[in-house]
Amino acid sequence: MRAIRGLWRWRHNPLRRATDLAEAWVALVTLVLITVAAPVIGSLVGAAAQDSLQRTVREQQHSRHLVMATVVRGLGGVPPETDPDTSAAHEPRSRVLAHWTAPDGTRQHGPALAGLKSPHQGDHFRLWTDGHGRITTRPLDFPTATTHAVLAGFGAALVTAGLIDSGRRLIVWRMVRRRYARWDQAWDRAGPDWGKAGTGS
């Protein structure tokens, strides 16, 4: 709105300089680009991210399996944070030695993170694995993927708006520098005795 008011103010003003009008036009073009280009780019990036993430969700849900594991013994120590799922962040986690049967029927044995507060031998817990029984993280779900896609689109729109505004600032900075250079040249032409010129002194 300020750009539109600026254009109207400089339209028939006798004090208007060419650079004033140019600055107002640059501001107006910036406003139009931010209100049009930024949302379009944000929606395109969000849609691309949504397609990619939803495809990843389908692949992970097809290739990852929840199996039942049995505790052999506890392994002590602080368990590393390997599961990015925030819903599991407050669950008790214990590092144990366990065995489980892979989806392909092979028997697996090794360290794992159990959702048990104080695991004992023979306790059962659920474990995410791939088709060959290797431990993996839980698959991404559809709502989380959609949230990530929306955030990606919003971030792309903000970055686009920031780049457009940075371009406007650079253009205006160069115009102001050029205006100051012209003023310096005018002062140089006037000379050091400009105040005495034409006074007869």
C-alpha positions in Angstrom: 0.0 0.0 0.0 2.8 2.4 0.8 4.2 1.8 -2.7 0.8 2.7 -4.3 0.5 5.8 -2.1 4.1 6.7 -3.1 3.3 6.4 -6.8 0.2 8.6 -6.4 2.1 11.2 -4.3 4.9 11.5 -6.9 2.6 11.4 -9.9 2.2 15.2 -10.5 4.5 16.6 -7.8 6.8 19.3 -9.2 9.5 18.3 -6.6 9.5 14.7 -8.0 12.8 13.4 -9.2 13.1 10.5 -11.6 14.7 8.4 -8.9 11.7 9.1 -6.6 9.3 7.6 -9.2 11.7 4.7 -9.9 11.8 3.9 -6.2 8.1 3.9 -6.0 7.8 1.6 -9.0 10.4 -0.7 -7.5 8.4 -0.9 -4.3 5.2 -1.6 -6.1 6.7 -4.4 -8.2 8.2 -5.9 -5.1 4.8 -5.8 -3.4 3.2 -7.5 -6.4 5.9 -10.2 -6.6 5.7 -10.9 -2.8 1.9 -11.2 -2.9 1.9 -13.3 -6.1 5.2 -15.1 -6.6 6.0 -16.1 -3.0 2.6 -18.0 -2.5 2.9 -19.6 -5.9 6.4 -20.8 -5.2 5.5 -21.9 -1.7 2.5 -23.9 -3.0 4.6 -25.6 -5.7 7.4 -26.5 -3.3 4.8 -27.7 -0.8 3.1 -29.9 -3.4 6.4 -31.4 -4.6 7.4 -32.1 -1.0 4.0 -33.6 -0.3 4.2 -36.0 -3.3 7.7 -37.0 -2.3 7.0 -37.5 1.3 3.7 -39.4 0.7 5.6 -41.7 -1.6 8.2 -42.2 1.1 5.5 -43.0 3.6 4.0 -45.7 1.4 7.5 -47.2 0.7 8.4 -47.2 4.4 5.0 -48.7 5.5 5.5 -51.4 2.9 9.1 -52.2 3.8 9.1 -51.9 7.6 7.4 -54.3 9.9 6.5 -54.4 13.6 7.7 -57.7 15.1 7.6 -59.1 18.6 11.0 -59.3 20.3 12.0 -61.1 23.5 14.4 -59.7 26.1 17.5 -62.0 26.7 19.1 -59.6 29.2 19.5 -55.9 29.9 22.5 -54.1 28.6 22.6 -51.0 30.9 23.9 -47.6 29.9 22.0 -44.7 28.5 20.1 -45.7 25.3 20.9 -43.5 22.3 18.1 -41.4 20.8 17.5 -43.1 17.4 13.8 -42.8 17.0 12.8 -39.4 15.6 9.1 -40.0 16.5 8.2 -37.4 19.1 5.4 -39.5 20.5 8.0 -42.0 21.7 10.2 -39.4 23.3 8.5 -39.7 26.7 8.2 -43.5 26.7 10.7 -45.4 29.0 13.5 -46.8 26.8 16.0 -49.5 27.9 18.9 -51.0 26.0 18.6 -54.8 25.9 19.9 -57.8 24.2 17.0 -59.5 22.5 16.0 -62.0 19.9 13.2 -61.8 17.3 11.9 -63.5 14.2 12.3 -61.4 11.0 9.4 -61.1 8.5 11.3 -63.4 6.1 11.4 -66.1 8.9 15.0 -65.8 9.9 16.0 -65.6 13.6 17.7 -62.5 14.7 19.7 -61.7 17.8 21.3 -58.4 18.9 21.1 -55.2 21.0 17.8 -53.2 20.7 15.9 -50.4 22.4 12.9 -51.7 24.4 10.0 -49.7 25.5 10.3 -51.1 29.0 11.1 -49.3 32.2 12.9 -52.2 33.9 13.3 -55.1 31.4 13.7 -58.7 32.6 14.5 -61.9 30.8 11.6 -63.2 28.8 9.8 -59.8 28.6 8.3 -59.0 25.2 8.3 -55.7 23.3 7.6 -54.5 19.8 10.4 -53.7 17.4 10.5 -52.1 13.9 12.6 -54.0 11.4 13.0 -54.2 7.6 12.1 -57.3 5.6 15.3 -59.1 6.6 15.0 -58.4 10.3 17.4 -55.5 10.6 16.3 -52.9 13.2 15.1 -49.7 11.8 13.0 -46.7 12.9 9.3 -46.6 12.7 7.8 -45.6 9.3 6.8 -42.0 8.7 3.1 -41.5 8.9 0.8 -39.5 6.6 -0.1 -36.7 9.0 3.6 -36.1 9.8 4.5 -36.1 6.2 1.8 -33.5 5.4 3.0 -31.3 8.3 6.6 -31.4 6.9 5.3 -30.6 3.4 3.3 -27.6 4.7 6.4 -26.4 6.6 8.5 -26.8 3.5 6.0 -24.8 1.4 5.8 -22.0 4.1 9.6 -21.9 4.3 9.9 -21.6 0.6 7.4 -18.7 0.5 9.3 -16.9 3.2 12.6 -17.4 1.5 11.2 -16.2 -1.8 9.7 -13.1 -0.1 13.0 -12.4 1.6 15.0 -12.7 -1.6 12.6 -10.4 -3.4 12.8 -7.8 -0.7 16.6 -8.2 -0.6 16.6 -7.5 -4.4 14.5 -4.3 -3.8 16.9 -3.1 -1.1 19.9 -3.7 -3.3 18.3 -1.8 -6.2 17.3 1.1 -4.0 20.7 1.2 -2.4 22.3 1.5 -5.8 19.9 4.2 -6.8 20.7 6.2 -3.6 24.4 5.7 -4.2 24.0 7.1 -7.7 22.0 10.0 -6.4 24.7 10.9 -3.9 27.3 10.6 -6.6 25.3 13.1 -8.7 25.1 15.5 -5.7 28.8 15.3 -5.2 29.4 16.1 -8.8 27.0 19.1 -8.6 28.8 20.3 -5.5 32.2 20.0 -7.2 30.9 22.0 -10.2 29.6 24.7 -7.9 33.1 25.1 -6.4 34.2 26.3 -3.0 32.9 29.9 -3.5 29.3 28.9 -4.3 28.0 31.1 -1.5 29.7 34.3 -3.0 28.7 33.7 -6.6 26.6 36.6 -8.0 26.8 38.6 -4.8 29.4 41.1 -6.2 31.8 40.6 -3.3 
